[in-house]
Amino acid sequence: MPMNGWNNSLRVLKEYARDYILENTGLKILALFMTAVLWLSVAARFSQTTFNPVPIEFANLSADLTLSKYDTVSAKVFLRGPKDVIDALRSSDLAVVADLQNVEPGVRVIPLKLDAQRLPPSIDGQNIEIEPRSVRVTVERLVEAELPVQPRFDGELPAGYEMYSWNISPSKVKVTAAASHIKEISSVSTETINIADKTTTFSQSVAVDTGSSNVSTAEENPKVMLTINIGEARKERVFDKVPVILINAPTTAQAQVKFVRLTLLGAPSVIDSLTMDDIEVIVDYAAATANNREGKPEAHFMILTDKITVKAIEPAVIRVK
């Protein structure tokens, strides 16, 4: 093609390009502006928010296992989605799951996942982040033990009164816990019983408190019956030369000690009225014979035996012949 032909073609192309770009310039700028506004509008409708704390749900753990330790119970969740949907969500609407299916006892690292079934469908599942991404747990086997129940008291008895004794029925309850936790406890407690202003014996049904959320009772919400013996503040009284009586003995049998010294503890109204005629100290000859002819003296009372406590009998052992 001659050179003039090439020059004419280039001139035509330049004029066409100039006319295409400059033609309807205002409309083109307006279209570009509307496109930018539309894009910004759509972008503004999306939001990214952090939800914290979101509780971790430990799922599918075998019934014979328990979690004895875990380094966290909550996580942060980062979500992106439509602003109105994101703004309506709360941490309590979400669930971070640690799936413990088929785990064995020991220290385990479990990945965390967001329960997608609880998410609105407009949330982008590809733009979900969880921090931390995993949780470290210690899995142990559950063991069962029978532990004694101890009462827990609050308040003080009125002046002139004291607690003689207490009794719990049943005295033990079965509990289940991880083996490491069972080793750390020797008993469980009752809920607190207020003894302020109490002056007489009373019984009360009370709940059992294991003292730890990691220790549970085999029975749901167990209760025990607590009986507390309360009475006048006791005093001591000593009886000298109380005769020893042999029982289950032949007529020729004798106790080498004829008298004992008896120290008693009891309510003043009872112990002050006690006389020698109300007291017997006996030794069982048959039992003593079976025990190298040594018998333990026992005190018996004719009145209000539940209000009297034998503190000491001297001598504590008597030989028979």
C-alpha positions as CSV (number, residue, x, y, z in Angstrom):
1,M,0.0,0.0,0.0
2,P,1.4,3.4,-0.9
3,M,2.5,5.6,2.0
4,N,-0.2,8.1,1.4
5,G,-2.8,5.3,1.8
6,W,-1.3,4.4,5.3
7,N,-1.4,8.0,6.4
8,N,-5.0,8.4,5.3
9,S,-6.0,5.3,7.2
10,L,-4.3,6.4,10.4
11,R,-5.9,9.8,10.2
12,V,-9.3,8.3,9.9
13,L,-8.7,6.0,12.9
14,K,-7.6,8.9,15.0
15,E,-10.6,11.0,14.1
16,Y,-12.9,8.0,14.9
17,A,-11.3,7.4,18.3
18,R,-11.4,11.1,19.1
19,D,-15.1,11.3,18.2
20,Y,-15.9,8.1,20.1
21,I,-14.2,9.3,23.3
22,L,-15.5,12.8,23.2
23,E,-19.0,12.1,21.9
24,N,-21.6,12.2,24.7
25,T,-18.9,12.8,27.3
26,G,-21.4,13.9,29.9
27,L,-23.5,10.8,29.6
28,K,-20.4,8.6,29.9
29,I,-19.2,10.4,33.1
30,L,-22.7,10.2,34.5
31,A,-22.8,6.4,33.9
32,L,-19.4,6.0,35.5
33,F,-20.6,8.0,38.5
34,M,-23.8,5.9,38.9
35,T,-21.7,2.7,38.7
36,A,-19.5,3.9,41.5
37,V,-22.4,4.9,43.6
38,L,-24.1,1.6,43.1
39,W,-20.9,-0.3,44.0
40,L,-20.5,1.8,47.2
41,S,-24.1,1.2,48.1
42,V,-23.8,-2.5,47.8
43,A,-20.5,-2.5,49.7
44,A,-22.0,-0.4,52.4
45,R,-24.7,-3.0,53.0
46,F,-22.1,-5.6,54.1
47,S,-20.4,-5.6,57.5
48,Q,-17.7,-7.5,59.3
49,T,-18.2,-7.9,63.1
50,T,-16.4,-9.7,66.0
51,F,-18.6,-11.6,68.4
52,N,-17.0,-12.2,71.8
53,P,-17.4,-14.3,73.8
54,V,-19.1,-17.1,72.0
55,P,-19.5,-20.2,74.3
56,I,-17.8,-23.4,73.2
57,E,-20.1,-26.5,73.2
58,F,-18.2,-29.7,73.9
59,A,-20.3,-32.3,71.9
60,N,-20.5,-36.0,71.4
61,L,-18.4,-37.0,74.5
62,S,-18.8,-40.6,75.5
63,A,-20.9,-41.2,78.6
64,D,-18.1,-42.9,80.4
65,L,-15.7,-40.0,79.9
66,T,-15.4,-36.5,81.3
67,L,-13.5,-33.3,80.7
68,S,-11.3,-32.6,83.7
69,K,-9.4,-29.6,82.2
70,Y,-9.8,-27.2,79.3
71,D,-7.8,-24.0,78.5
72,T,-10.9,-22.0,77.4
73,V,-14.7,-22.2,77.3
74,S,-15.3,-19.4,74.8
75,A,-14.0,-18.1,71.5
76,K,-14.1,-15.0,69.2
77,V,-16.0,-15.3,66.0
78,F,-15.5,-13.0,63.0
79,L,-18.4,-12.8,60.5
80,R,-19.1,-10.9,57.3
81,G,-22.5,-10.5,55.8
82,P,-25.4,-8.0,55.2
83,K,-25.2,-5.2,57.7
84,D,-28.8,-5.6,58.9
85,V,-28.4,-9.3,59.4
86,I,-25.0,-8.9,61.2
87,D,-26.4,-6.2,63.4
88,A,-29.3,-8.4,64.5
89,L,-27.0,-11.2,65.6
90,R,-25.9,-11.7,69.2
91,S,-23.1,-13.9,70.7
92,S,-25.8,-16.1,72.2
93,D,-27.2,-16.8,68.8
94,L,-23.9,-18.5,67.7
95,A,-22.3,-21.8,68.8
96,V,-18.7,-22.8,68.5
97,V,-18.5,-26.6,68.6
98,A,-15.7,-28.9,69.8
99,D,-16.6,-32.3,68.5
100,L,-15.3,-35.0,70.9
101,Q,-16.7,-38.0,69.2
102,N,-14.4,-41.1,69.4
103,V,-11.8,-39.2,71.5
104,E,-9.7,-41.4,73.9
105,P,-8.6,-40.4,77.5
106,G,-5.6,-38.1,77.6
107,V,-4.6,-34.6,76.5
108,R,-6.3,-33.7,73.2
109,V,-6.3,-30.7,70.8
110,I,-9.8,-30.4,69.3
111,P,-10.5,-28.1,66.3
112,L,-13.3,-25.5,66.7
113,K,-16.0,-25.1,64.2
114,L,-19.0,-22.7,64.0
115,D,-22.4,-24.4,63.9
116,A,-23.5,-23.3,60.4
117,Q,-27.0,-24.5,61.0
118,R,-27.5,-21.6,63.4
119,L,-26.3,-19.0,60.9
120,P,-28.7,-16.9,58.7
121,P,-28.4,-18.1,55.1
122,S,-27.2,-14.7,53.9
123,I,-24.0,-15.0,56.0
124,D,-21.0,-15.9,53.9
125,G,-19.7,-19.2,55.2
126,Q,-16.4,-18.7,53.4
127,N,-15.6,-15.6,55.5
128,I,-15.8,-17.1,59.0
129,E,-12.9,-17.0,61.3
130,I,-12.6,-18.4,64.9
131,E,-10.0,-17.5,67.4
132,P,-8.6,-19.7,68.8
133,R,-8.9,-22.3,66.1
134,S,-8.6,-25.2,68.5
135,V,-9.1,-26.0,72.2
136,R,-6.8,-28.1,74.4
137,V,-8.7,-30.5,76.8
138,T,-7.9,-33.3,79.2
139,V,-10.2,-36.3,78.9
140,E,-10.5,-38.7,81.8
141,R,-12.6,-41.8,82.5
142,L,-15.4,-41.3,85.1
143,V,-15.1,-43.3,88.3
144,E,-17.6,-43.8,91.1
145,A,-16.9,-43.5,94.8
146,E,-18.9,-43.6,98.1
147,L,-18.0,-40.6,100.3
148,P,-19.1,-39.7,103.8
149,V,-21.4,-36.7,104.3
150,Q,-20.3,-33.9,106.7
151,P,-22.8,-31.3,108.1
152,R,-22.2,-27.6,107.5
153,F,-23.4,-25.3,110.3
154,D,-24.0,-21.6,110.6
155,G,-24.8,-19.5,113.7
156,E,-24.2,-20.1,117.4
157,L,-26.4,-21.7,120.0
158,P,-27.8,-19.6,122.8
159,A,-25.7,-19.2,125.9
160,G,-26.1,-22.2,128.2
161,Y,-26.7,-24.7,125.4
162,E,-24.4,-27.0,123.4
163,M,-24.5,-29.5,120.6
164,Y,-24.2,-33.0,122.0
165,S,-23.9,-34.9,118.7
166,W,-25.3,-35.1,115.1
167,N,-26.3,-38.0,112.9
168,I,-26.7,-38.1,109.1
169,S,-28.8,-40.8,107.3
170,P,-27.6,-42.1,105.0
171,S,-24.1,-41.3,106.1
172,K,-22.6,-41.8,102.6
173,V,-23.5,-40.9,99.1
174,K,-22.2,-42.2,95.7
175,V,-20.5,-39.6,93.5
176,T,-18.9,-39.7,90.0
177,A,-16.0,-37.7,88.8
178,A,-12.7,-37.9,87.0
179,A,-10.2,-40.1,88.7
180,S,-7.9,-37.2,89.5
181,H,-10.8,-35.2,91.2
182,I,-11.9,-38.2,93.3
183,K,-8.4,-38.4,94.7
184,E,-8.6,-34.8,95.9
185,I,-11.8,-35.1,98.0
186,S,-12.5,-37.2,101.1
187,S,-16.1,-36.2,101.8
188,V,-19.0,-34.1,100.7
189,S,-21.1,-31.6,102.7
190,T,-24.7,-30.8,103.4
191,E,-26.1,-27.4,102.6
192,T,-25.7,-24.9,105.4
193,I,-28.0,-25.5,108.5
194,N,-28.6,-22.5,110.7
195,I,-28.5,-23.5,114.4
196,A,-28.9,-20.0,115.9
197,D,-31.5,-19.9,118.6
198,K,-31.9,-23.7,118.7
199,T,-32.3,-25.2,122.2
200,T,-33.7,-28.7,121.5
201,T,-32.9,-31.6,119.3
202,F,-34.3,-31.3,115.8
203,S,-34.1,-33.1,112.4
204,Q,-34.0,-31.6,109.0
205,S,-33.9,-32.9,105.4
206,V,-30.9,-31.2,103.7
207,A,-29.4,-31.3,100.2
208,V,-25.9,-32.6,99.5
209,D,-23.2,-30.3,98.2
210,T,-20.3,-31.9,96.4
211,G,-18.4,-28.7,96.5
212,S,-17.4,-28.8,92.8
213,S,-19.1,-28.8,89.5
214,N,-16.6,-31.5,88.4
215,V,-18.1,-33.9,91.0
216,S,-21.7,-35.1,90.6
217,T,-23.9,-37.4,92.7
218,A,-25.1,-40.6,91.2
219,E,-28.6,-39.8,92.4
220,E,-30.1,-36.5,91.1
221,N,-30.5,-33.9,93.8
222,P,-29.9,-36.3,96.8
223,K,-31.0,-35.3,100.3
224,V,-30.1,-36.7,103.7
225,M,-31.7,-36.5,107.1
226,L,-29.7,-34.6,109.6
227,T,-30.5,-35.0,113.3
228,I,-28.8,-32.6,115.7
229,N,-28.8,-33.3,119.4
230,I,-28.9,-30.0,121.4
231,G,-29.4,-29.5,125.1
232,E,-28.2,-27.7,128.2
233,A,-24.5,-27.1,128.4
234,R,-23.1,-30.1,130.1
235,K,-21.0,-30.4,133.3
236,E,-18.8,-33.0,134.8
237,R,-19.6,-35.0,137.9
238,V,-17.3,-37.6,139.5
239,F,-18.6,-40.6,141.5
240,D,-16.0,-42.4,143.6
241,K,-16.3,-45.9,144.9
242,V,-19.0,-47.1,142.6
243,P,-19.4,-50.9,143.2
244,V,-18.5,-53.3,140.4
245,I,-21.2,-56.0,139.7
246,L,-20.3,-59.3,137.9
247,I,-22.9,-60.7,135.6
248,N,-23.0,-64.2,133.9
249,A,-20.6,-65.4,136.6
250,P,-20.6,-68.4,138.9
251,T,-21.2,-67.7,142.6
252,T,-17.5,-68.2,143.4
253,A,-16.3,-65.6,140.8
254,Q,-14.9,-62.3,142.0
255,A,-13.6,-59.1,140.5
256,Q,-10.1,-58.1,141.6
257,V,-11.3,-54.5,141.8
258,K,-14.4,-53.9,143.9
259,F,-14.9,-50.2,143.1
260,V,-14.3,-47.8,140.2
261,R,-14.1,-44.1,139.8
262,L,-16.8,-42.8,137.3
263,T,-16.6,-39.4,135.5
264,L,-19.8,-38.4,133.9
265,L,-20.9,-35.6,131.6
266,G,-24.4,-34.4,131.3
267,A,-27.0,-31.6,131.5
268,P,-27.0,-30.0,134.9
269,S,-30.7,-30.7,135.5
270,V,-30.0,-34.4,135.0
271,I,-26.5,-35.0,136.4
272,D,-27.1,-33.0,139.6
273,S,-30.1,-35.2,140.4
274,L,-28.2,-38.5,139.8
275,T,-27.5,-40.7,142.9
276,M,-25.5,-43.8,143.5
277,D,-28.7,-45.8,143.4
278,D,-29.2,-44.7,139.8
279,I,-25.9,-46.1,138.6
280,E,-24.6,-49.6,138.0
281,V,-21.1,-50.6,136.8
282,I,-21.1,-54.1,135.5
283,V,-18.4,-56.5,134.1
284,D,-19.5,-59.5,132.0
285,Y,-17.6,-62.5,133.5
286,A,-18.2,-64.7,130.4
287,A,-16.7,-62.0,128.1
288,A,-13.8,-61.5,130.4
289,T,-13.1,-65.2,130.6
290,A,-12.9,-65.3,126.8
291,N,-10.4,-62.4,126.9
292,N,-7.7,-63.6,129.2
293,R,-10.0,-62.9,132.2
294,E,-10.0,-59.1,131.5
295,G,-13.3,-57.3,131.3
296,K,-14.2,-53.8,130.5
297,P,-16.6,-52.2,133.0
298,E,-19.7,-50.6,131.6
299,A,-21.9,-48.0,133.3
300,H,-25.7,-48.2,133.2
301,F,-28.2,-45.7,134.5
302,M,-31.7,-45.9,135.7
303,I,-32.8,-42.5,134.4
304,L,-32.4,-40.4,131.2
305,T,-29.6,-42.4,129.8
306,D,-29.6,-40.4,126.5
307,K,-28.7,-37.3,128.5
308,I,-25.6,-38.8,130.2
309,T,-22.2,-39.5,128.7
310,V,-19.6,-41.6,130.4
311,K,-16.3,-39.7,130.1
312,A,-14.1,-42.1,132.0
313,I,-14.1,-45.3,134.1
314,E,-11.0,-46.0,136.2
315,P,-9.6,-48.5,136.0
316,A,-10.7,-49.1,132.4
317,V,-10.0,-52.9,132.6
318,I,-10.8,-55.3,135.5
319,R,-9.5,-58.8,136.0
320,V,-11.8,-61.5,137.2
321,K,-11.0,-64.8,138.9
